[in-house]
Amino acid sequence: MRDHTSALGTRPVGRLLWSTSAHTTMSVATYGIYALTNAWFVSRGVGPEALVAVNVVSPVLLILGAVSTTVGVGGASMVSRSLGSGNPRQAARAAGNTFLVYWTTAIAITLLGLLLLDPLLTLLGARGDVRGHAHDYALIMLAGAITATGFSSLVRAEGRLRFSALLWMLPVLCQIALDPLLIFGLGWGVRGAALGTVGGQAVSMGLSLWFFFLQRDRPYRITLADLRPHGPTLRELVAVGTPSFLGGFGNTLIMFIANNRLAALGDPAALGAYATSIRVTTFVLMPQTGIAQGMQPLIGYNAGRGLIARAERTRVLALRATVLYGTAACLVLLAVADPLAAAFTDDPATRRATAEVMRVVALGYPFAGVTALLATYFQARGRARPSFVISVGSILAVHIPLLLALGLFGTPWLWISFPAAALLSAAGAILILRRTTPAESSRVRDDVTRGTTAPAEPATTNAATDAGQER
């Protein structure tokens, strides 16, 4: 199985990026299909109020997702760089501490969320008929929080792309099979949707436990000793992954602000349109997520080995791919917004509003992947500060101010804030990239142009220097 890992530093970069991105895109797109089918099952099987309720609870789930992304990105960066520098024991310790941090946080979120569920729903803006559905959905999702990730990023970090895809696809297929059975067959409504989601997540959790703790034919295996808190590992894991958490928390805040602003405007059609457009956008932009996730192990492993030109070449190709895909997706959605909106609702007002929202939001697709990709690039290199500035700055300095300012002028201007924020955030991320690594980027650009690779240098990552502290 070590061939999977060593290939990250030997195969041609273009083909390798295509392979990793294809696998990750297929994985996340499968989940995107579930998000759409789940929305359809809830909307058609329970009603539009239930779909709004699921969307109202989404900020809580996004916080949980932000935690799993934080430890997953931080852990994956450490694992890939540790394997690249020839230190599998540090990779095992990084993975073990990743599990520890997530499990501890998930249990805390479950306990706090269940104890404070009613005031939490009030804070999220759950009112009227929506509140009952939101309560039922949130109760089950919070109870199953510990199952919410299978740590596929750690699997990708060692080059095991097929198993990483399996961690996404098999649970999603279970969820797609369970939803109609529980919602339509047993008539459990949003409770059925929540149980189907948690059931699929439990499958992913079981697979990951077998992979990391029991399978032997791998570069490393997590032991009980690796689950003990280790200060230097935890500090680096949190530092590298924190931009992802803050970015995810920022997206939660954006949803919270948008939902409450739309509720204050008293426009039910706009609320339903926003709920649907979020799921459509999530699905359509899955390939951009796949490109960023597919890029991460290549950059981390090659940076760990000192093959900087290969890491930079990967970043250049990934950036081109995400912009080209975003442009194509924008053009397609502009053309098919009306029939797509009609698939989710029969209400004429909601249908018109949904098509309008999807067209406006689509204008930001060409730029939407740039910010996340460059933040991921810096995380893969173990450079927390520029990743932090990109992730947090795009939310606090761009998106939220635009959302609050333009939202004062009515619903159409609120929609415009989304593509405007995507454009400004992408421009800021590119500026940070150029100012942060001007000398290195210039040198590597010359190497990439000639098609050469920089000679390997001694690894100087924290993962390597921590080796001396190994028991």
C-alpha positions as CSV (number, residue, x, y, z in Angstrom):
1,M,0.0,0.0,0.0
2,R,3.0,2.3,0.3
3,D,2.9,2.6,-3.5
4,H,-0.2,4.8,-3.1
5,T,1.8,7.2,-1.0
6,S,5.0,7.3,-2.9
7,A,3.1,7.9,-6.2
8,L,2.2,11.4,-4.8
9,G,5.8,12.4,-5.4
10,T,6.6,10.5,-8.6
11,R,3.7,10.5,-11.0
12,P,3.3,13.4,-13.5
13,V,1.5,16.2,-11.7
14,G,-1.2,16.8,-14.3
15,R,-2.3,13.2,-14.4
16,L,-2.1,12.9,-10.6
17,L,-4.1,16.0,-10.0
18,W,-6.7,14.8,-12.5
19,S,-6.9,11.4,-10.7
20,T,-7.2,12.8,-7.2
21,S,-9.6,15.5,-8.2
22,A,-11.8,13.1,-10.1
23,H,-12.0,10.8,-7.1
24,T,-12.8,13.6,-4.6
25,T,-15.2,15.2,-7.0
26,M,-17.1,12.0,-7.5
27,S,-17.2,11.6,-3.7
28,V,-18.5,15.0,-2.9
29,A,-20.8,15.1,-5.9
30,T,-22.4,11.9,-4.7
31,Y,-23.1,13.7,-1.4
32,G,-24.4,16.7,-3.4
33,I,-26.9,14.4,-5.1
34,Y,-28.0,13.3,-1.7
35,A,-28.5,16.9,-0.6
36,L,-30.7,17.5,-3.6
37,T,-32.7,14.3,-3.3
38,N,-33.1,14.9,0.4
39,A,-34.4,18.3,-0.3
40,W,-36.8,16.9,-2.9
41,F,-38.0,14.1,-0.5
42,V,-38.6,16.6,2.3
43,S,-40.3,19.2,0.1
44,R,-42.6,16.6,-1.7
45,G,-43.1,14.2,1.2
46,V,-43.6,16.6,4.1
47,G,-44.1,20.1,2.6
48,P,-42.3,23.4,1.9
49,E,-42.4,24.3,5.7
50,A,-40.3,21.2,6.4
51,L,-37.7,22.2,3.9
52,V,-37.5,25.6,5.4
53,A,-37.1,24.0,8.8
54,V,-34.2,21.8,7.6
55,N,-32.6,25.0,6.2
56,V,-33.1,26.8,9.5
57,V,-31.3,24.0,11.4
58,S,-28.4,24.0,8.9
59,P,-26.3,26.6,10.7
60,V,-25.9,24.2,13.7
61,L,-24.9,21.4,11.3
62,L,-22.5,23.7,9.5
63,I,-20.7,24.4,12.8
64,L,-20.3,20.6,13.3
65,G,-19.1,20.3,9.8
66,A,-16.7,23.2,10.4
67,V,-15.2,21.3,13.3
68,S,-14.8,18.1,11.3
69,T,-13.2,20.1,8.5
70,T,-10.9,21.9,10.9
71,V,-9.4,18.8,12.4
72,G,-9.6,16.9,9.0
73,V,-7.7,19.6,7.1
74,G,-5.2,20.1,9.9
75,G,-4.7,16.4,10.4
76,A,-4.4,15.7,6.7
77,S,-1.8,18.4,6.2
78,M,0.3,16.9,9.0
79,V,-0.2,13.3,7.8
80,S,0.8,14.0,4.2
81,R,3.8,16.1,5.2
82,S,4.9,13.6,7.8
83,L,4.7,10.7,5.3
84,G,6.6,12.9,2.7
85,S,9.4,13.5,5.3
86,G,9.5,9.7,6.1
87,N,7.9,9.9,9.6
88,P,5.0,7.5,9.8
89,R,4.8,7.5,13.6
90,Q,4.2,11.2,13.6
91,A,1.5,10.6,10.9
92,A,-0.2,8.1,13.3
93,R,-0.1,10.5,16.2
94,A,-1.5,13.3,14.1
95,A,-4.4,11.1,12.9
96,G,-5.0,9.9,16.5
97,N,-5.2,13.4,17.9
98,T,-7.5,14.3,15.0
99,F,-10.0,11.7,16.1
100,L,-9.6,12.8,19.8
101,V,-10.4,16.4,19.1
102,Y,-13.4,15.7,16.9
103,W,-15.0,13.1,19.2
104,T,-14.6,15.4,22.2
105,T,-16.1,18.4,20.4
106,A,-19.0,16.4,18.9
107,I,-20.0,15.0,22.3
108,A,-19.9,18.6,23.7
109,I,-22.1,19.9,20.9
110,T,-24.6,17.1,21.4
111,L,-24.9,17.7,25.1
112,L,-25.1,21.5,24.8
113,G,-27.4,21.4,21.8
114,L,-29.9,19.0,23.4
115,L,-30.0,20.9,26.7
116,L,-30.4,24.3,25.0
117,L,-32.5,23.2,22.0
118,D,-35.5,25.5,22.5
119,P,-33.6,28.8,22.9
120,L,-31.3,27.7,20.1
121,L,-34.3,27.3,17.7
122,T,-35.6,30.7,18.7
123,L,-32.1,32.2,18.0
124,L,-32.1,30.5,14.6
125,G,-35.5,32.1,13.7
126,A,-37.7,29.0,13.8
127,R,-41.3,30.3,14.0
128,G,-44.8,29.1,13.5
129,D,-45.3,25.8,11.7
130,V,-41.6,25.6,10.9
131,R,-40.6,25.3,14.6
132,G,-42.1,21.9,15.2
133,H,-40.3,20.4,12.1
134,A,-37.0,22.1,13.1
135,H,-37.2,20.7,16.6
136,D,-37.7,17.1,15.4
137,Y,-34.9,17.4,12.8
138,A,-32.4,19.1,15.1
139,L,-33.0,16.6,18.0
140,I,-32.0,13.6,15.9
141,M,-29.1,15.3,14.1
142,L,-27.6,16.6,17.3
143,A,-27.9,13.1,18.9
144,G,-26.0,11.6,16.0
145,A,-23.3,14.3,15.8
146,I,-20.4,11.9,16.7
147,T,-21.0,10.0,13.4
148,A,-20.9,13.1,11.2
149,T,-17.5,12.4,9.6
150,G,-15.5,9.4,8.3
151,F,-12.2,11.4,8.1
152,S,-11.9,10.9,4.4
153,S,-9.3,13.7,4.3
154,L,-6.9,11.6,6.3
155,V,-7.4,8.7,4.0
156,R,-6.6,10.9,0.9
157,A,-3.5,12.2,2.7
158,E,-1.8,8.8,2.2
159,G,-3.0,8.4,-1.4
160,R,-5.8,5.9,-0.8
161,L,-8.3,7.6,-3.2
162,R,-10.6,4.6,-3.7
163,F,-11.3,4.0,-0.1
164,S,-11.7,7.8,0.5
165,A,-14.4,7.8,-2.2
166,L,-16.0,4.7,-0.6
167,L,-16.3,6.6,2.7
168,W,-18.5,9.2,0.8
169,M,-20.4,7.0,-1.6
170,L,-21.5,4.0,0.4
171,P,-23.1,6.1,3.2
172,V,-24.8,8.4,0.7
173,L,-26.3,5.4,-1.1
174,C,-27.6,4.2,2.2
175,Q,-29.1,7.6,2.9
176,I,-30.7,7.8,-0.5
177,A,-32.3,4.4,0.1
178,L,-33.4,5.2,3.6
179,D,-35.0,8.6,2.9
180,P,-38.0,7.4,0.7
181,L,-38.5,4.5,3.0
182,L,-38.6,6.5,6.2
183,I,-40.3,9.7,4.8
184,F,-42.9,8.2,2.4
185,G,-43.1,4.5,3.5
186,L,-43.2,4.9,7.3
187,G,-44.5,8.5,7.3
188,W,-41.9,9.8,9.7
189,G,-41.5,13.2,8.0
190,V,-38.4,15.2,8.9
191,R,-37.6,12.7,11.5
192,G,-37.2,10.1,8.8
193,A,-34.9,12.5,6.9
194,A,-32.7,13.0,9.9
195,L,-32.6,9.3,10.7
196,G,-31.6,8.5,7.2
197,T,-28.8,11.0,7.3
198,V,-27.5,9.7,10.7
199,G,-27.8,6.1,9.5
200,G,-25.6,6.7,6.5
201,Q,-23.1,8.6,8.7
202,A,-22.8,5.7,11.0
203,V,-21.8,3.5,8.1
204,S,-19.0,5.9,7.2
205,M,-17.9,6.0,10.9
206,G,-17.7,2.2,11.0
207,L,-15.6,2.0,7.8
208,S,-13.2,4.6,9.1
209,L,-12.7,2.9,12.5
210,W,-11.8,-0.3,10.6
211,F,-9.4,1.5,8.3
212,F,-7.5,3.5,10.8
213,F,-7.4,1.1,13.8
214,L,-7.5,-2.4,12.4
215,Q,-6.2,-2.6,8.8
216,R,-2.5,-3.5,8.9
217,D,-1.4,-3.1,5.2
218,R,-0.8,0.7,5.5
219,P,2.0,3.2,6.2
220,Y,0.8,3.6,9.8
221,R,-2.0,2.3,12.1
222,I,-3.5,4.3,15.0
223,T,-3.0,2.8,18.4
224,L,-4.5,3.8,21.8
225,A,-1.2,5.6,22.5
226,D,-1.8,7.9,19.5
227,L,-5.2,9.0,21.0
228,R,-3.4,10.6,24.0
229,P,-3.3,14.4,23.7
230,H,0.1,15.6,22.5
231,G,0.7,19.3,22.9
232,P,2.9,20.1,19.8
233,T,0.6,18.0,17.6
234,L,-2.6,19.5,18.9
235,R,-1.2,23.0,18.5
236,E,-0.2,22.5,14.9
237,L,-3.4,20.6,14.0
238,V,-5.5,23.4,15.4
239,A,-3.4,26.2,13.9
240,V,-3.5,24.7,10.4
241,G,-7.1,23.7,10.6
242,T,-8.5,26.8,12.3
243,P,-9.0,28.8,9.1
244,S,-11.4,26.1,7.9
245,F,-13.3,26.3,11.1
246,L,-13.6,30.0,11.0
247,G,-14.6,29.9,7.4
248,G,-17.2,27.3,8.1
249,F,-18.4,29.3,11.1
250,G,-18.5,32.4,8.9
251,N,-20.7,30.5,6.3
252,T,-23.0,29.6,9.2
253,L,-23.2,33.2,10.2
254,I,-24.0,34.2,6.6
255,M,-26.9,31.7,6.5
256,F,-28.1,33.0,9.9
257,I,-28.0,36.6,8.7
258,A,-29.7,35.8,5.4
259,N,-32.4,33.6,7.0
260,N,-33.3,36.2,9.6
261,R,-33.2,39.1,7.1
262,L,-35.6,37.2,4.8
263,A,-37.8,36.3,7.7
264,A,-37.9,39.9,8.7
265,L,-38.9,41.0,5.2
266,G,-41.9,38.6,5.5
267,D,-41.4,36.9,2.1
268,P,-42.1,33.1,2.3
269,A,-41.2,32.7,-1.4
270,A,-37.8,34.2,-0.8
271,L,-37.1,31.9,2.2
272,G,-38.0,28.8,0.1
273,A,-36.0,30.1,-2.8
274,Y,-32.9,30.6,-0.6
275,A,-33.3,27.1,0.9
276,T,-33.4,25.5,-2.6
277,S,-30.6,27.7,-4.1
278,I,-28.2,26.8,-1.3
279,R,-28.6,23.1,-2.1
280,V,-28.3,23.6,-5.8
281,T,-25.2,25.7,-5.4
282,T,-23.7,23.2,-3.0
283,F,-24.2,20.5,-5.7
284,V,-23.1,22.5,-8.7
285,L,-19.9,23.6,-7.0
286,M,-18.9,20.2,-5.7
287,P,-16.2,19.8,-8.4
288,Q,-14.5,22.9,-7.1
289,T,-14.5,21.4,-3.7
290,G,-13.1,18.2,-5.2
291,I,-10.3,20.0,-7.0
292,A,-9.2,21.7,-3.7
293,Q,-9.4,18.5,-1.8
294,G,-7.6,16.6,-4.5
295,M,-4.9,19.2,-4.5
296,Q,-4.2,19.0,-0.8
297,P,-2.3,15.7,-0.4
298,L,-0.2,16.4,-3.5
299,I,1.0,19.7,-2.2
300,G,1.4,18.5,1.4
301,Y,3.4,15.4,0.5
302,N,5.7,17.1,-2.1
303,A,6.3,20.1,0.3
304,G,7.2,17.6,3.0
305,R,9.8,16.0,0.6
306,G,11.1,19.4,-0.5
307,L,9.7,19.1,-4.0
308,I,8.4,22.7,-4.1
309,A,8.1,23.0,-7.9
310,R,5.8,20.0,-8.0
311,A,3.7,21.6,-5.2
312,E,3.5,24.9,-7.0
313,R,2.7,23.3,-10.4
314,T,-0.2,21.5,-8.7
315,R,-1.5,24.8,-7.4
316,V,-1.3,26.5,-10.8
317,L,-3.2,23.7,-12.5
318,A,-5.8,23.4,-9.8
319,L,-6.5,27.2,-10.0
320,R,-7.0,27.0,-13.7
321,A,-9.3,24.1,-13.4
322,T,-11.5,25.7,-10.7
323,V,-12.0,28.9,-12.7
324,L,-12.8,27.1,-15.9
325,Y,-15.3,24.8,-14.3
326,G,-17.0,27.7,-12.4
327,T,-17.4,29.6,-15.7
328,A,-19.0,26.6,-17.4
329,A,-21.3,25.9,-14.4
330,C,-22.4,29.6,-14.4
331,L,-23.4,29.4,-18.1
332,V,-25.3,26.1,-17.7
333,L,-27.3,27.3,-14.7
334,L,-28.3,30.6,-16.4
335,A,-29.8,28.4,-19.1
336,V,-31.6,25.8,-16.9
337,A,-32.7,27.8,-13.8
338,D,-36.4,27.8,-14.7
339,P,-36.9,24.0,-15.2
340,L,-34.6,23.3,-12.2
341,A,-36.7,25.5,-9.9
342,A,-39.9,23.9,-11.2
343,A,-38.5,20.5,-10.0
344,F,-38.6,21.6,-6.4
345,T,-41.9,23.4,-6.0
346,D,-45.3,23.8,-7.7
347,D,-45.9,27.3,-6.2
348,P,-45.6,29.8,-9.0
349,A,-44.2,32.6,-6.7
350,T,-41.6,30.4,-5.1
351,R,-40.7,29.0,-8.5
352,R,-40.0,32.4,-10.0
353,A,-38.1,33.5,-6.9
354,T,-36.0,30.4,-6.9
355,A,-35.0,30.8,-10.6
356,E,-34.1,34.4,-10.0
357,V,-31.9,33.6,-7.0
358,M,-30.1,30.8,-8.8
359,R,-29.3,33.0,-11.8
360,V,-27.9,35.8,-9.6
361,V,-25.9,33.5,-7.4
362,A,-24.5,31.7,-10.4
363,L,-22.7,34.9,-11.5
364,G,-20.3,34.3,-8.7
365,Y,-19.4,30.7,-9.7
366,P,-16.3,31.5,-11.7
367,F,-14.7,33.1,-8.6
368,A,-16.3,31.0,-5.9
369,G,-13.6,28.3,-5.9
370,V,-10.6,30.6,-5.9
371,T,-10.8,31.7,-2.3
372,A,-11.2,28.2,-0.9
373,L,-8.6,26.7,-3.1
374,L,-5.9,29.2,-2.1
375,A,-6.8,28.8,1.6
376,T,-6.4,25.1,1.1
377,Y,-3.1,25.5,-0.6
378,F,-1.6,27.4,2.3
379,Q,-3.0,24.9,4.8
380,A,-1.4,22.0,2.8
381,R,1.9,23.8,3.1
382,G,1.4,24.2,6.8
383,R,1.2,28.0,6.6
384,A,-1.7,28.9,8.9
385,R,-1.5,32.7,8.8
386,P,-2.2,33.4,5.1
387,S,-4.9,30.7,5.1
388,F,-6.4,32.4,8.1
389,V,-6.4,35.8,6.4
390,I,-8.0,34.5,3.3
391,S,-10.7,32.4,5.0
392,V,-11.7,34.8,7.7
393,G,-11.1,38.0,5.7
394,S,-13.4,36.9,2.9
395,I,-16.2,36.4,5.4
396,L,-15.8,39.3,7.9
397,A,-14.4,41.9,5.6
398,V,-16.3,41.1,2.4
399,H,-19.3,38.9,2.5
400,I,-21.0,39.9,5.8
401,P,-20.6,43.7,5.2
402,L,-22.0,43.3,1.7
403,L,-24.9,41.1,2.9
404,L,-25.8,43.6,5.7
405,A,-25.4,46.7,3.5
406,L,-27.1,45.5,0.3
407,G,-29.8,43.6,2.3
408,L,-31.1,47.0,3.5
409,F,-32.2,47.8,0.0
410,G,-34.5,44.7,-0.3
411,T,-34.4,41.1,-1.4
412,P,-32.9,41.6,-5.0
413,W,-29.9,43.5,-3.6
414,L,-29.4,40.8,-0.9
415,W,-29.0,38.2,-3.7
416,I,-26.5,40.5,-5.5
417,S,-24.3,40.5,-2.4
418,F,-23.4,36.8,-3.1
419,P,-21.7,37.1,-6.5
420,A,-20.2,40.4,-5.5
421,A,-18.6,38.9,-2.4
422,A,-17.3,36.0,-4.5
423,L,-15.5,38.3,-6.9
424,L,-14.0,40.6,-4.2
425,S,-12.9,37.6,-2.1
426,A,-11.1,35.9,-5.0
427,A,-9.3,39.1,-5.9
428,G,-8.1,39.5,-2.3
429,A,-7.0,35.9,-2.1
430,I,-4.9,36.2,-5.3
431,L,-3.3,39.4,-3.9
432,I,-2.4,37.7,-0.7
433,L,-0.8,34.8,-2.7
434,R,1.3,37.2,-4.8
435,R,2.4,39.2,-1.8
436,T,3.1,36.2,0.5
437,T,5.3,34.2,-1.9
438,P,6.7,36.5,-4.6
439,A,10.2,35.2,-4.7
440,E,9.3,31.6,-4.4
441,S,6.5,31.9,-7.0
442,S,8.9,33.6,-9.4
443,R,11.5,30.8,-9.1
444,V,9.0,28.0,-9.3
445,R,7.2,29.7,-12.3
446,D,10.5,29.4,-14.2
447,D,10.9,25.8,-13.3
448,V,7.3,25.0,-14.2
449,T,7.7,26.7,-17.6
450,R,10.7,24.6,-18.4
451,G,8.8,21.5,-17.1
452,T,11.5,20.7,-14.5
453,T,11.2,20.0,-10.8
454,A,13.2,21.5,-8.0
455,P,15.7,19.2,-6.3
456,A,14.6,17.7,-3.1
457,E,15.6,19.6,0.0
458,P,15.7,18.5,3.6
459,A,12.2,18.6,5.1
460,T,11.8,21.3,7.7
461,T,8.2,20.9,8.7
462,N,7.0,20.7,12.3
463,A,6.2,17.0,11.6
464,A,9.9,16.3,11.0
465,T,11.2,18.3,13.9
466,D,8.7,16.6,16.2
467,A,10.3,13.3,15.4
468,G,12.9,13.8,18.1
469,Q,10.2,13.9,20.7
470,E,8.7,10.5,19.7
471,R,8.5,7.9,22.4
